[in-house]
């Protein structure tokens, strides 16, 4: 099972995956934000899991927060497989289990806030 990280470990490990650069294809800016792909409020423990992190520059972070860059986009840019993601506890009542959740993620029908 994937390890829960501290806030600092989360940022360091997310940035390490992209050598400190924004993960959006074609962007050459430095990453300044370790973006939660799905809002950390969906987890009881804060969601500081490496599979929930994307390294983004400030402009792309704003786009991700507004939904212009989707969770599925972030996962693709970071090389995160849907099979590696966790079902946030607050979505457990919405989906019958991890497989249904993963299928919804593959279809791109879940936004950052789990809707």
C-alpha positions, -999 to 999 in steps of 0.1 A, spaced: 0 0 0 12 35 -8 28 54 20 12 86 34 38 114 32 42 145 52 35 178 34 72 184 28 79 148 17 50 151 -7 63 183 -23 99 169 -25 89 136 -41 64 151 -65 91 176 -77 117 148 -79 96 130 -104 99 159 -129 133 172 -119 116 203 -105 100 212 -138 62 217 -145 48 184 -158 26 200 -185 39 190 -219 58 218 -236 61 239 -204 97 246 -194 89 266 -162 100 255 -128 74 237 -107 63 259 -78 33 238 -66 29 202 -57 -7 201 -68 -32 176 -52 -47 159 -83 -78 152 -62 -85 176 -34 -68 167 -1 -101 172 16 -114 140 0 -91 121 23 -94 119 61 -56 119 63 -49 148 39 -42 128 7 -5 133 7 2 103 -15 27 104 -44 1 92 -68 -21 122 -59 6 148 -68 15 168 -99 44 192 -102 30 225 -117 42 260 -124 20 287 -110 0 293 -142 -7 256 -148 -16 252 -111 -42 279 -115 -56 261 -146 -58 228 -126 -76 245 -97 -101 259 -121 -106 225 -138 -90 234 -172 -64 208 -165 -83 177 -153 -72 150 -128 -68 126 -157 -46 151 -175 -24 155 -144 -21 118 -140 -11 114 -177 15 142 -175 30 127 -143 30 91 -157 6 79 -130 -15 49 -139 -51 48 -129 -43 14 -114 -20 31 -89 -44 55 -75 -62 52 -42 -100 56 -36 -104 87 -13 -123 78 18 -149 105 12 -158 89 -22 -163 54 -8 -201 61 -5 -202 73 -41 -186 42 -57 -191 5 -51 -154 1 -47 -120 8 -61 -127 -7 -95 -157 14 -102 -138 45 -90 -108 36 -113 -132 32 -143 -147 66 -136 -112 81 -135 -103 64 -168 -134 80 -183 -124 114 -170 -157 120 -152 -143 129 -118 -131 165 -112 -106 176 -86 -133 178 -60 -146 143 -66 -178 153 -84 
